Amino acid sequence: MKYISTRGAGLTSGEPQSFSSILLGGLAPDGGLYLPTEYPQVSADELRAWRQLSYADLAAKVLAKFAGDIPVEVLADLTRRTYTAEVYRNVRPGEDATEITPLLPLGEENGTQLSLLALSNGPTLAFKDMAMQLLGNLFEYALAQHGDALNILGATSGDTGSAAEYAMRGKEGIRVFMLSPAGKMSAFQTAQMYSLQDPNIFNLAVEGVFDDCQDIVKAVSNDHAYKARYKIGTVNSINWARVVAQVVYYFKGYFAATGGKSGQDGKVSFTVPSGNFGNVCAGHIARMMGLPIHKLVVATNENDVLDEFFRTGNYRVRKSAETFHTSSPSMDISKASNFERFLFDLLDRDAQATAALLAKVEQGGFDLSGTDAFARVAQFGFVSGRSTHADRVATIQDVAKRYDVVIDTHTADGVKVAREALEPGVPMVVLETAQPAKFAETIREALHREPPRPAGFEQLESLPQRVETVQNDVARVKAYIAEHTGL
């Protein structure tokens, strides 16, 4: 399996790259994102065989499709060390930690089963742990092969940062520099990140919004001399390995939702709360591999750039001042990085056409309405919807009353939009985003009580915090990294 850039070869030599060669990086040299030259296919026989596997062994099978240059036994060892009941122990009453991603059926609505796929049982109580824990082990393995070091630069709107830091803390040869928008995360998210005292973890609160943080990461990644000098890598969803790791739970969710059915029997729809398009991009990849996904439903909050595109064909980037600070803050994003990967496929993998559209993004956006390309969106199974704060509160209240289940604000966005897309006879699985304890302010507003909090997190907000506030300035961030890498 070889990899190319969405904007061309992405390489000075023009040659496609191996999985290992792109593992530690983020953007391709031409500023594009890596994708395989073609999507590997999963046969009906493989689907039947994979249905019986543990999560760890399923992850090894999926990863082997994309990482052919890493020995199969190494991949199996890494996934078995990653996906354990000890790591994913923060289960709710009645859930089985050995399942890693247990399916929680809510009930029958509109003639079909509505369920949640629990993805937040990891150490930071968010779905980002599913990929990040594996990424930490993959990075450590790759660095050990070459005796090398890596300085990770990332941006977070809430959950990516803590998931990355908890996955990388104490890892040999790795330092993490995480940018977050100052004052824009929940109290729990803030404390979870900033309370880490590990010497290889550095938190920088940027005076701006998430998109500003993301722009800094891209600017640094595009400075090839600086990137090479300071050995910069990334864990944001622009990193291909992280997206691949997320593909696994679509297969697991499909198997759980279809029960005893095997092979190509039955289809399932997934609703995915999405801001940066990474999580739902993994679903797109699973579908392209042959997993029988009926619809991929993109759920946004008030920052509805993606919903507007899938409804109208108009991709209109909002400026920082137009980006809303909402009660589902991890989706407060107005420029979805991973959308580029889908555009590449939508445009028949025409790198030149993709680059031309992305140049328009820098000018404010583009409009595909009325084009053959936009007409093809339905072929990929995408639909979308939008949710507001009032919708979140009402959905949290309804799910608690009807099913005695407390969900977080982002998952509430997902449930609200999923209900608008239900089709009789097609199971709908909503990808759970985080545990409600991370967004206690809105849970208290909706239910007039504290959300359940797993053991060990009781005094999180009272812990001492270590963070440095910086201006929204690429040069300042570069200087900080240079001062603290030890290189």
C-alpha positions in Angstrom: 0.0 0.0 0.0 1.5 3.4 -1.1 0.4 6.9 -0.4 0.0 10.1 -2.4 -1.1 13.6 -1.6 -4.5 15.1 -2.3 -2.8 18.0 -4.2 -0.5 15.9 -6.4 2.4 13.5 -5.6 3.2 15.5 -2.5 6.8 14.5 -2.9 9.8 16.1 -4.6 10.6 12.8 -6.2 7.0 12.2 -7.3 7.1 8.7 -5.9 4.3 7.4 -3.6 5.3 6.8 0.0 4.9 3.8 2.4 2.8 3.9 5.6 5.9 4.1 7.8 7.3 7.0 5.9 4.2 9.2 6.4 3.4 7.9 10.0 5.3 10.6 11.9 4.3 13.5 9.7 1.2 15.4 8.9 0.9 17.5 5.8 2.5 16.3 2.6 5.3 18.6 1.3 2.9 20.3 -1.1 0.4 21.1 1.7 -2.0 18.3 0.9 -3.1 15.3 2.9 -2.1 11.7 2.4 -4.4 9.0 1.0 -3.7 5.5 -0.3 -3.3 5.2 -4.0 -6.5 3.1 -3.8 -8.7 1.9 -0.9 -8.1 -1.7 0.1 -11.2 -3.9 -0.2 -12.8 -6.2 2.4 -14.5 -9.3 1.0 -17.7 -10.9 2.3 -15.6 -13.8 3.6 -13.4 -11.4 5.6 -16.4 -9.6 7.0 -17.8 -12.9 8.2 -14.4 -13.9 9.8 -13.8 -10.4 11.3 -17.2 -10.5 13.1 -15.9 -12.9 15.7 -12.7 -11.0 16.5 -11.9 -9.0 19.6 -11.5 -5.3 19.1 -7.7 -5.5 19.3 -7.5 -8.3 16.7 -10.0 -6.5 14.4 -7.8 -3.4 14.7 -4.8 -5.4 13.6 -6.7 -6.7 10.6 -7.8 -3.3 9.5 -4.4 -1.7 10.1 -2.7 -4.5 8.1 -4.7 -3.4 5.0 -3.0 0.0 5.2 0.4 -0.6 6.8 1.9 -3.4 4.7 5.4 -2.4 5.5 5.0 -3.1 9.2 5.1 -6.8 10.1 1.7 -8.3 10.9 2.9 -9.7 14.2 4.1 -6.2 15.2 0.7 -4.7 14.4 -1.0 -7.4 16.4 1.3 -6.8 19.4 0.7 -3.1 19.3 -3.1 -3.4 19.1 -3.3 -5.9 21.8 -1.2 -3.7 24.1 -3.4 -0.7 23.2 -7.0 -2.0 23.4 -7.3 -3.5 26.8 -9.9 -3.4 29.5 -7.4 -1.8 31.8 -7.0 1.2 29.4 -10.7 1.5 28.4 -12.0 1.0 31.9 -14.3 4.0 32.3 -17.4 2.1 31.4 -21.0 3.0 32.5 -23.1 0.6 34.7 -24.0 -2.5 32.6 -21.2 -2.0 30.0 -18.5 -4.6 29.5 -15.0 -3.1 29.4 -13.7 -6.0 27.4 -15.9 -4.9 24.5 -13.8 -1.7 24.3 -16.6 0.0 22.2 -19.9 -1.5 23.6 -23.1 -0.8 21.7 -25.8 0.8 23.8 -29.3 0.3 22.2 -31.6 3.2 23.1 -34.9 2.0 21.6 -36.9 1.7 18.5 -37.8 5.0 16.8 -39.5 5.5 13.5 -39.5 1.8 12.8 -35.8 1.2 13.4 -33.3 0.7 16.2 -31.5 3.8 17.4 -28.2 3.0 19.3 -25.1 4.7 20.7 -21.6 3.3 20.0 -19.7 4.0 23.3 -16.3 5.4 22.3 -15.4 7.3 25.5 -14.2 4.7 27.9 -10.6 5.6 27.5 -8.4 7.6 29.9 -9.7 11.1 28.8 -13.4 10.1 28.4 -13.5 11.0 24.7 -13.6 9.1 21.4 -10.2 10.6 20.5 -8.6 8.0 22.9 -9.6 5.3 20.4 -7.0 6.4 17.9 -4.6 8.4 20.0 -3.7 5.5 22.3 -2.7 3.4 19.3 -0.9 6.4 17.7 1.3 6.7 20.8 2.4 3.1 20.6 2.9 3.3 16.8 5.0 6.4 17.2 7.1 4.9 20.0 7.7 1.7 17.8 8.7 3.8 14.8 11.1 6.0 16.7 12.7 3.1 18.4 13.4 1.5 15.0 15.6 4.5 14.0 16.7 5.8 17.4 15.0 9.1 16.6 13.0 11.8 18.4 9.7 13.6 17.6 8.2 16.9 18.6 4.5 16.7 18.2 2.7 20.0 17.4 -1.1 19.8 17.6 -4.2 21.9 17.8 -7.3 21.1 19.8 -10.8 22.4 20.3 -11.1 20.3 23.4 -10.7 16.6 23.3 -7.8 15.9 20.9 -5.3 17.7 23.1 -5.9 15.7 26.3 -6.2 12.5 24.3 -2.8 13.1 22.6 -1.1 14.2 25.8 -2.3 11.2 27.8 -1.2 8.9 25.0 2.2 10.5 24.7 3.1 11.3 28.3 6.3 9.6 29.3 6.9 8.2 25.8 10.6 7.9 25.0 11.8 10.4 22.4 8.5 12.3 22.2 7.5 15.8 23.3 4.1 17.4 22.8 3.3 21.0 22.1 -0.5 21.5 22.1 -2.3 24.6 21.0 -5.8 25.3 22.3 -8.0 28.4 22.1 -7.7 30.4 25.3 -11.0 30.3 27.3 -12.9 28.3 24.8 -12.9 24.8 26.3 -15.1 23.4 29.1 -13.7 23.6 32.7 -13.2 19.8 32.6 -11.4 19.8 29.3 -9.2 22.7 30.4 -8.3 21.0 33.7 -7.7 17.6 32.0 -5.0 19.2 29.7 -3.4 21.8 31.8 -3.1 19.8 35.0 -0.6 17.4 33.4 2.9 18.0 34.9 4.9 15.6 32.7 8.1 17.3 31.5 7.5 16.2 27.9 4.0 18.0 27.7 3.7 21.7 26.8 0.3 23.5 26.7 0.0 26.8 24.8 -3.3 28.7 25.1 -3.6 30.8 21.9 -5.5 34.1 22.0 -8.1 33.1 19.3 -10.3 30.3 18.2 -9.5 26.7 17.2 -9.2 27.6 13.5 -6.4 30.0 14.5 -4.6 27.1 16.3 -5.1 24.8 13.3 -3.7 27.5 10.9 -0.5 27.8 13.0 0.0 24.0 12.9 -0.4 24.1 9.1 1.9 27.0 8.8 4.6 25.3 10.8 4.1 22.1 8.8 4.5 24.0 5.6 7.9 25.4 6.7 9.8 22.4 5.5 13.2 23.6 6.8 11.9 24.3 10.3 9.9 21.1 10.3 13.0 19.1 9.5 15.3 21.0 11.9 13.0 20.5 14.9 11.6 17.1 13.9 7.9 18.2 13.9 5.1 15.7 13.6 1.4 15.9 14.2 -1.4 14.0 15.9 -4.3 16.0 14.5 -6.6 14.1 12.2 -4.5 15.3 9.3 -2.3 12.5 10.4 -3.3 9.5 8.3 -2.6 6.8 10.9 -5.1 8.5 13.3 -7.8 8.4 10.7 -7.1 4.7 9.9 -7.3 3.8 13.6 -10.8 5.4 13.7 -11.9 3.2 10.7 -11.9 0.2 13.1 -14.9 1.1 15.2 -17.1 1.5 12.2 -16.5 -2.2 11.5 -17.1 -3.0 15.2 -20.3 -0.9 15.3 -21.6 -2.5 12.2 -21.1 -6.0 13.6 -22.8 -5.1 16.8 -25.7 -3.4 15.2 -26.4 -6.3 12.7 -26.3 -9.0 15.4 -26.0 -12.5 14.0 -26.1 -11.4 10.3 -23.0 -12.1 8.4 -21.3 -11.1 5.2 -23.0 -8.4 3.2 -26.4 -9.0 4.9 -28.1 -5.8 6.0 -26.9 -2.2 6.1 -26.3 0.3 8.9 -26.3 4.1 9.0 -24.0 6.1 11.2 -24.5 9.6 12.5 -21.3 11.4 13.4 -21.0 14.7 15.4 -18.3 16.4 13.3 -16.4 19.6 13.1 -13.0 18.8 11.5 -14.4 15.9 9.4 -11.8 13.4 10.7 -14.2 11.1 12.5 -16.7 10.9 9.7 -13.9 10.7 7.1 -13.0 7.4 8.7 -16.6 6.2 8.0 -16.2 7.3 4.4 -13.0 5.2 4.2 -14.8 2.2 5.8 -17.6 2.5 3.2 -15.1 2.7 0.4 -13.5 -0.5 1.7 -16.8 -2.3 1.2 -18.4 -2.0 4.7 -22.2 -1.9 4.0 -22.8 1.6 5.3 -26.1 3.0 4.1 -25.9 6.6 5.1 -23.2 8.7 6.8 -25.0 11.5 8.6 -22.9 14.5 9.4 -24.1 16.4 12.5 -22.9 19.9 13.1 -23.6 22.5 15.8 -24.2 26.2 15.1 -20.8 26.2 13.2 -22.5 24.6 10.3 -20.0 24.9 7.4 -20.3 21.1 6.7 -24.1 21.0 6.9 -24.3 23.9 4.5 -22.1 22.2 2.0 -24.0 18.8 2.1 -27.3 20.6 1.7 -26.4 23.2 -0.9 -23.0 22.5 -2.4 -21.7 25.8 -1.0 -18.6 25.5 1.2 -18.3 28.9 3.0 -15.6 29.3 5.5 -16.4 31.6 8.5 -13.8 34.0 9.8 -12.7 33.7 13.4 -15.1 36.5 14.5 -18.0 34.5 12.9 -17.1 31.2 14.6 -19.6 30.6 17.5 -18.5 29.5 21.0 -21.0 26.9 21.8 -21.9 24.3 24.4 -20.5 21.6 22.1 -17.1 23.3 21.9 -15.1 20.4 20.3 -17.1 21.2 17.1 -16.5 24.9 17.1 -14.6 24.7 13.8 -15.2 26.6 10.6 -12.5 25.1 8.4 -12.6 21.3 8.3 -9.2 20.0 7.5 -10.1 16.5 6.7 -12.8 17.6 4.2 -10.0 17.8 1.7 -9.7 14.0 1.7 -13.4 13.6 0.7 -13.1 16.4 -1.9 -10.3 14.4 -3.5 -12.5 11.4 -3.9 -15.5 13.5 -4.9 -13.5 15.0 -7.7 -12.5 11.6 -9.0 -9.1 11.9 -7.4 -8.1 14.8 -9.6 -5.3 16.5 -7.6 -5.2 19.5 -9.8 -9.0 20.2 -9.4 -8.7 19.5 -5.6 -5.9 22.0 -5.3 -7.8 24.6 -7.3 -10.8 24.3 -4.9 -8.7 24.5 -1.9 -7.1 27.7 -3.2 -10.6 29.1 -3.2 -11.0 28.1 0.5 -8.3 30.5 1.4 -10.4 33.2 -0.4 -13.5 32.3 1.6 -14.9 29.1 0.0 -16.3 27.6 -3.1 -19.7 26.6 -4.6 -20.3 23.2 -6.3 -24.1 23.6 -6.5 -25.4 22.5 -9.9 -22.2 20.7 -10.8 -21.7 17.0 -11.6 -19.4 16.8 -8.6 -22.1 17.9 -6.1 -24.5 15.5 -7.8 -22.1 12.7 -6.8 -22.3 13.4 -3.1 -25.3 11.1 -2.7 -23.3 8.2 -4.2 -21.0 8.4 -1.2 -24.0 8.2 1.2 -23.6 11.6 2.9 -26.5 13.6 4.4 -26.3 16.2 7.2 -28.1 18.2 9.8 -27.6 21.0 12.3 -28.2 21.3 16.0 -28.4 24.3 18.4 -27.9 24.8 22.1 -31.7 24.5 22.6 -31.7 21.3 20.6 -28.9 19.9 22.8 -30.6 20.7 26.0 -33.9 19.2 24.8 -32.2 16.1 23.5 -30.3 15.5 26.7 -33.5 15.8 28.6 -35.5 13.5 26.3 -32.8 10.8 26.2 -32.5 10.9 30.0 -36.2 10.7 30.5 -37.0 8.1 27.8 -34.0 5.8 28.2 -32.4 6.7 31.5 -29.1 7.5 29.7 -27.2 10.8 30.1 -25.3 11.9 27.0 -22.9 14.7 26.4 -23.6 17.8 24.3 -21.8 16.6 21.2 -23.6 13.3 21.3 -26.8 15.2 21.8 -26.1 17.0 18.5 -25.7 13.6 16.9 -28.9 12.1 18.3 -30.9 15.2 17.3 -29.7 15.0 13.7 -29.9 11.2 13.6 -33.6 11.3 14.4 -34.2 13.4 11.3 -32.5 10.8 9.1 -34.0 7.6 10.4 -35.3 5.1 7.8 -37.5 2.1 8.8 -35.5 -1.1 8.9 -32.1 0.5 8.7 -30.4 0.5 12.2 -29.0 3.9 13.1 -25.8 4.1 15.2 -24.8 7.4 16.7 -21.1 7.7 17.5 -20.8 8.8 21.0 -18.3 11.6 21.4 -17.5 12.0 25.1 -18.8 11.3 28.6 -21.2 13.9 30.0 -18.9 14.8 32.9 -16.7 16.7 30.5 -19.6 19.2 29.9 -21.2 19.5 33.3 -22.4 23.0 32.8 -24.9 22.1 30.1 -25.9 18.8 31.9 -26.8 20.8 35.0 -28.8 23.2 32.8 -30.7 20.3 31.2 -31.1 17.9 34.1 -30.6 20.1 37.2 -28.1 17.6 38.6 -24.4 16.7 38.2 -23.5 14.2 35.4 -22.0 10.9 36.4 -18.2 11.1 36.8 -16.0 8.0 36.6 -13.8 7.2 39.6 -10.5 9.2 39.7 -11.9 12.4 38.2 -13.6 13.8 41.2 -11.1 16.6 42.0 -9.8 17.2 38.5 -10.7 20.9 38.3 -8.9 21.6 41.6 -5.5 20.3 40.5 -2.7 22.8 39.8 -2.4 23.8 36.1 0.6 24.4 33.9 -0.1 26.5 30.7 1.4 29.4 28.8 -0.8 31.9 27.0 0.6 33.1 23.7 -0.5 35.5 21.0 -2.0 34.2 17.7 1.4 34.4 16.0 3.2 31.7 14.1 6.6 33.2 14.8 6.0 33.2 18.6 4.9 29.5 18.6 8.0 28.6 16.5 10.3 30.4 18.9 8.7 28.6 21.9 9.1 25.2 20.3 12.7 26.0 19.4 13.4 27.0 23.0 11.9 23.8 24.5 12.8 20.9 22.1 16.3 20.4 23.4 17.6 20.3 19.8 
